[in-house]
């Protein structure tokens, strides 16, 4: 039970925690106009394009293939199994649709693009509480660089600089 004396302190803490992500009416985006609504949830290629890409890989000077480096950068929604299915560098982006900084980072990702061999996996901050706990994420706009097994290599909060450049610079 919260006492009347403790209520002002509790409200102050709540205001500090949520104050940075409160959107003004001018910043509010309609759900159907958000960048996530227009972004593809998953990258896919036709069989013909995949055959063409594999021929290019086989034609490398040293005879080796490097699928991670030759695969285009991607921005995908988190789902069970996506980490294991993704080659190359992987970054979990803990995103909340109500967070202005998250929307800015997402807009930067969509407008500036992602380097080849890198996949940014958009994780819903509000619903993926188990992942937040696993990686120690307490704030939205946190990015976690992970290896092929999903182990954290490093993480940072991009709240003050929500750009694709800052995300890439945060790599371990």
Buried (B, 14 or more C-beta within 10 A) or exposed (E): EEEEEEEEEEEEEEEEEEEBBEEEEEEEBEEEEBBBEEBEEEEEEEEEEEEEBEEEBEEEEEEEBEEBBBBBBBBBBBEEEBBEEBBBBBBBBBBBBBBBBBBBBBBBBBEEEBEBBBBBBBBBBEEBEEBBEEBEBEBBBBBBBBEEEBEBEEBBBBBEBBBBEBBBEBEE
